[in-house]
Amino acid sequence: MDRFSVIPMQKTKKSFAKRFKITGTGKVMRRSPNRRHLLSNKSVKQKRRSGQDKETSKGFSAIVHKALPHSNRT
């Protein structure tokens, strides 16, 4: 067997792995911004909604799936 005939493994983009999570159904979830500082100026509604994860758009989720090759795909 030739040593160059081995198929290389795809690497995970670590910057994507830290920022996005893929659910069991294949949706890509992201964190909401605006939760770090200056919270006294923001309304309670804005702070409450930014505490929840959001789903990314369909076009961008395809990019994330390519960057995370070993994640669940459906």
OpenMM code with the backbone's topology and positions (N, CA, C; nanometers):
from openmm import Vec3, app, unit

residues = "MET ASP ARG PHE SER VAL ILE PRO MET GLN LYS THR LYS LYS SER PHE ALA LYS ARG PHE LYS ILE THR GLY THR GLY LYS VAL MET ARG ARG SER PRO ASN ARG ARG HIS LEU LEU SER ASN LYS SER VAL LYS GLN LYS ARG ARG SER GLY GLN ASP LYS GLU THR SER LYS GLY PHE SER ALA ILE VAL HIS LYS ALA LEU PRO HIS SER ASN ARG THR".split()
positions = [
    Vec3(0.0852, -0.1189, 0.0000),
    Vec3(0.0000, 0.0000, 0.0000),
    Vec3(0.0887, 0.1239, 0.0000),
    Vec3(0.0560, 0.2159, -0.0882),
    Vec3(0.1336, 0.3383, -0.0999),
    Vec3(0.0969, 0.4343, 0.0132),
    Vec3(0.1943, 0.5028, 0.0679),
    Vec3(0.1666, 0.5908, 0.1809),
    Vec3(0.0934, 0.7184, 0.1401),
    Vec3(0.0859, 0.7484, 0.0111),
    Vec3(0.0157, 0.8669, -0.0351),
    Vec3(-0.1288, 0.8380, -0.0744),
    Vec3(-0.1732, 0.7142, -0.0651),
    Vec3(-0.3089, 0.6803, -0.1060),
    Vec3(-0.4102, 0.6948, 0.0074),
    Vec3(-0.3668, 0.7366, 0.1248),
    Vec3(-0.4576, 0.7536, 0.2373),
    Vec3(-0.5364, 0.8834, 0.2191),
    Vec3(-0.6677, 0.8761, 0.2396),
    Vec3(-0.7524, 0.9941, 0.2243),
    Vec3(-0.7346, 1.0828, 0.3475),
    Vec3(-0.7056, 1.2125, 0.3284),
    Vec3(-0.6868, 1.2989, 0.4449),
    Vec3(-0.8193, 1.3278, 0.5146),
    Vec3(-0.8112, 1.3440, 0.6437),
    Vec3(-0.9297, 1.3726, 0.7231),
    Vec3(-0.9603, 1.5213, 0.7175),
    Vec3(-1.0890, 1.5540, 0.7096),
    Vec3(-1.1275, 1.6941, 0.7102),
    Vec3(-1.1125, 1.7505, 0.8508),
    Vec3(-1.0625, 1.8721, 0.8599),
    Vec3(-1.0444, 1.9357, 0.9899),
    Vec3(-1.1650, 2.0225, 1.0231),
    Vec3(-1.1929, 2.0312, 1.1517),
    Vec3(-1.2994, 2.1171, 1.2006),
    Vec3(-1.2445, 2.2578, 1.2177),
    Vec3(-1.3183, 2.3581, 1.1681),
    Vec3(-1.2806, 2.4974, 1.1931),
    Vec3(-1.3165, 2.5291, 1.3375),
    Vec3(-1.2148, 2.5478, 1.4203),
    Vec3(-1.2373, 2.5647, 1.5633),
    Vec3(-1.3096, 2.6945, 1.5962),
    Vec3(-1.2901, 2.7981, 1.5145),
    Vec3(-1.3606, 2.9235, 1.5416),
    Vec3(-1.5117, 2.9053, 1.5237),
    Vec3(-1.5523, 2.8211, 1.4284),
    Vec3(-1.6942, 2.7917, 1.4104),
    Vec3(-1.7460, 2.7024, 1.5222),
    Vec3(-1.6636, 2.6069, 1.5663),
    Vec3(-1.7064, 2.5136, 1.6700),
    Vec3(-1.7323, 2.5843, 1.8024),
    Vec3(-1.6614, 2.6939, 1.8264),
    Vec3(-1.6806, 2.7680, 1.9510),
    Vec3(-1.8039, 2.8579, 1.9451),
    Vec3(-1.8463, 2.8979, 1.8260),
    Vec3(-1.9542, 2.9953, 1.8132),
    Vec3(-2.0895, 2.9358, 1.7752),
    Vec3(-2.0911, 2.8166, 1.7187),
    Vec3(-2.2158, 2.7587, 1.6694),
    Vec3(-2.2340, 2.6181, 1.7243),
    Vec3(-2.3596, 2.5802, 1.7469),
    Vec3(-2.3946, 2.4451, 1.7884),
    Vec3(-2.4968, 2.3918, 1.6892),
    Vec3(-2.4867, 2.2637, 1.6586),
    Vec3(-2.5804, 2.2000, 1.5664),
    Vec3(-2.6711, 2.1080, 1.6461),
    Vec3(-2.8015, 2.1265, 1.6293),
    Vec3(-2.8983, 2.0488, 1.7048),
    Vec3(-2.9114, 1.9096, 1.6447),
    Vec3(-2.9884, 1.8256, 1.7082),
    Vec3(-3.0088, 1.6908, 1.6600),
    Vec3(-3.0829, 1.6857, 1.5284),
    Vec3(-3.1635, 1.7882, 1.4994),
    Vec3(-3.2368, 1.7921, 1.3735),
    Vec3(-3.1582, 1.8616, 1.2634),
    Vec3(-3.0377, 1.9122, 1.2945),
    Vec3(-2.9538, 1.9723, 1.1932),
    Vec3(-2.9585, 2.1235, 1.1872),
    Vec3(-3.0373, 2.1882, 1.2766),
    Vec3(-3.0415, 2.3341, 1.2774),
    Vec3(-2.9132, 2.3889, 1.3394),
    Vec3(-2.8715, 2.5056, 1.2929),
    Vec3(-2.7503, 2.5698, 1.3442),
    Vec3(-2.7932, 2.6834, 1.4359),
    Vec3(-2.7486, 2.6775, 1.5617),
    Vec3(-2.7855, 2.7773, 1.6607),
    Vec3(-2.6655, 2.8655, 1.6922),
    Vec3(-2.6942, 2.9929, 1.7204),
    Vec3(-2.5898, 3.0894, 1.7541),
    Vec3(-2.6319, 3.1661, 1.8785),
    Vec3(-2.5349, 3.2289, 1.9426),
    Vec3(-2.5635, 3.3121, 2.0583),
    Vec3(-2.6100, 3.4497, 2.0119),
    Vec3(-2.6871, 3.5165, 2.0948),
    Vec3(-2.7323, 3.6517, 2.0636),
    Vec3(-2.6304, 3.7533, 2.1133),
    Vec3(-2.6133, 3.8641, 2.0407),
    Vec3(-2.5200, 3.9658, 2.0867),
    Vec3(-2.5808, 4.0541, 2.1953),
    Vec3(-2.5045, 4.1518, 2.2416),
    Vec3(-2.5487, 4.2574, 2.3340),
    Vec3(-2.5781, 4.2082, 2.4748),
    Vec3(-2.5011, 4.1119, 2.5248),
    Vec3(-2.5209, 4.0680, 2.6624),
    Vec3(-2.3963, 4.0876, 2.7484),
    Vec3(-2.2989, 4.1645, 2.7036),
    Vec3(-2.1717, 4.1753, 2.7747),
    Vec3(-2.1664, 4.2922, 2.8718),
    Vec3(-2.1990, 4.4114, 2.8237),
    Vec3(-2.1839, 4.5298, 2.9082),
    Vec3(-2.2903, 4.6318, 2.8712),
    Vec3(-2.2968, 4.7390, 2.9470),
    Vec3(-2.3977, 4.8449, 2.9310),
    Vec3(-2.5397, 4.7891, 2.9418),
    Vec3(-2.5599, 4.6987, 3.0343),
    Vec3(-2.6905, 4.6346, 3.0465),
    Vec3(-2.7927, 4.7237, 3.1160),
    Vec3(-2.7480, 4.8243, 3.1877),
    Vec3(-2.8441, 4.9117, 3.2560),
    Vec3(-2.9203, 4.9985, 3.1569),
    Vec3(-2.8656, 5.0209, 3.0389),
    Vec3(-2.9345, 5.1023, 2.9379),
    Vec3(-3.0332, 5.0217, 2.8554),
    Vec3(-3.0267, 4.8907, 2.8628),
    Vec3(-3.1131, 4.8074, 2.7790),
    Vec3(-3.2395, 4.7705, 2.8553),
    Vec3(-3.3468, 4.7500, 2.7803),
    Vec3(-3.4730, 4.7150, 2.8431),
    Vec3(-3.4706, 4.5695, 2.8885),
    Vec3(-3.5616, 4.5354, 2.9778),
    Vec3(-3.5709, 4.3989, 3.0296),
    Vec3(-3.6077, 4.3031, 2.9162),
    Vec3(-3.6936, 4.3475, 2.8273),
    Vec3(-3.7344, 4.2648, 2.7141),
    Vec3(-3.6160, 4.2339, 2.6231),
    Vec3(-3.5324, 4.3336, 2.5964),
    Vec3(-3.4159, 4.3130, 2.5110),
    Vec3(-3.3162, 4.2184, 2.5769),
    Vec3(-3.2967, 4.2321, 2.7064),
    Vec3(-3.2027, 4.1441, 2.7771),
    Vec3(-3.2555, 4.0008, 2.7838),
    Vec3(-3.3846, 3.9863, 2.8029),
    Vec3(-3.4442, 3.8525, 2.8104),
    Vec3(-3.4356, 3.7812, 2.6760),
    Vec3(-3.4644, 3.8511, 2.5689),
    Vec3(-3.4592, 3.7884, 2.4367),
    Vec3(-3.3177, 3.7591, 2.3911),
    Vec3(-3.2219, 3.8390, 2.4362),
    Vec3(-3.0840, 3.8131, 2.3959),
    Vec3(-3.0227, 3.6984, 2.4749),
    Vec3(-3.0906, 3.6512, 2.5779),
    Vec3(-3.0412, 3.5364, 2.6523),
    Vec3(-3.0691, 3.4046, 2.5834),
    Vec3(-3.1562, 3.4065, 2.4835),
    Vec3(-3.1929, 3.2842, 2.4128),
    Vec3(-3.1083, 3.2683, 2.2878),
    Vec3(-3.0836, 3.1430, 2.2496),
    Vec3(-3.0096, 3.1165, 2.1264),
    Vec3(-3.1010, 3.1392, 2.0065),
    Vec3(-3.0407, 3.1784, 1.8965),
    Vec3(-3.1153, 3.2031, 1.7735),
    Vec3(-3.0709, 3.1041, 1.6657),
    Vec3(-3.1604, 3.0777, 1.5737),
    Vec3(-3.1269, 2.9919, 1.4606),
    Vec3(-3.0696, 3.0779, 1.3484),
    Vec3(-2.9661, 3.0273, 1.2810),
    Vec3(-2.9061, 3.1026, 1.1710),
    Vec3(-2.9900, 3.0855, 1.0450),
    Vec3(-2.9630, 3.1694, 0.9458),
    Vec3(-3.0356, 3.1613, 0.8203),
    Vec3(-2.9946, 3.0353, 0.7439),
    Vec3(-3.0763, 2.9958, 0.6495),
    Vec3(-3.0507, 2.8725, 0.5745),
    Vec3(-2.9231, 2.8808, 0.4928),
    Vec3(-2.8978, 2.9969, 0.4317),
    Vec3(-2.7777, 3.0115, 0.3506),
    Vec3(-2.6504, 3.0051, 0.4326),
    Vec3(-2.6538, 3.0661, 0.5506),
    Vec3(-2.5349, 3.0659, 0.6341),
    Vec3(-2.5144, 2.9317, 0.7019),
    Vec3(-2.6226, 2.8592, 0.7282),
    Vec3(-2.6081, 2.7290, 0.7939),
    Vec3(-2.5357, 2.6293, 0.7043),
    Vec3(-2.5452, 2.6453, 0.5723),
    Vec3(-2.4700, 2.5584, 0.4815),
    Vec3(-2.3200, 2.5815, 0.4965),
    Vec3(-2.2794, 2.7062, 0.5177),
    Vec3(-2.1384, 2.7382, 0.5398),
    Vec3(-2.0901, 2.6775, 0.6704),
    Vec3(-2.1729, 2.6839, 0.7732),
    Vec3(-2.1351, 2.6289, 0.9035),
    Vec3(-2.1230, 2.4775, 0.8958),
    Vec3(-2.2123, 2.4136, 0.8228),
    Vec3(-2.2047, 2.2682, 0.8081),
    Vec3(-2.0765, 2.2251, 0.7367),
    Vec3(-2.0292, 2.3060, 0.6416),
    Vec3(-1.9024, 2.2743, 0.5757),
    Vec3(-1.7852, 2.2913, 0.6706),
    Vec3(-1.7933, 2.3909, 0.7580),
    Vec3(-1.6835, 2.4172, 0.8513),
    Vec3(-1.6803, 2.3159, 0.9652),
    Vec3(-1.7928, 2.2506, 0.9919),
    Vec3(-1.8015, 2.1485, 1.0969),
    Vec3(-1.8342, 2.0148, 1.0313),
    Vec3(-1.7363, 1.9489, 0.9708),
    Vec3(-1.7654, 1.8297, 0.8904),
    Vec3(-1.8088, 1.7086, 0.9720),
    Vec3(-1.7767, 1.7031, 1.0992),
    Vec3(-1.8081, 1.5845, 1.1792),
    Vec3(-1.9329, 1.6028, 1.2646),
    Vec3(-2.0136, 1.7046, 1.2345),
    Vec3(-2.1349, 1.7282, 1.3112),
    Vec3(-2.2502, 1.6463, 1.2534),
    Vec3(-2.3643, 1.6499, 1.3221),
    Vec3(-2.4820, 1.5761, 1.2768),
    Vec3(-2.5385, 1.6446, 1.1539),
    Vec3(-2.5638, 1.5669, 1.0508),
    Vec3(-2.6274, 1.6195, 0.9310),
    Vec3(-2.7524, 1.5387, 0.9029),
    Vec3(-2.8603, 1.6108, 0.8710),
    Vec3(-2.9845, 1.5413, 0.8356),
    Vec3(-3.0337, 1.5897, 0.7030),
] * unit.nanometer
topology = app.Topology()
chain = topology.addChain("A")
for resn in residues:
    res = topology.addResidue(resn, chain)
    for name in ("N", "CA", "C"):
        topology.addAtom(name, app.Element.getBySymbol(name[0]), res)
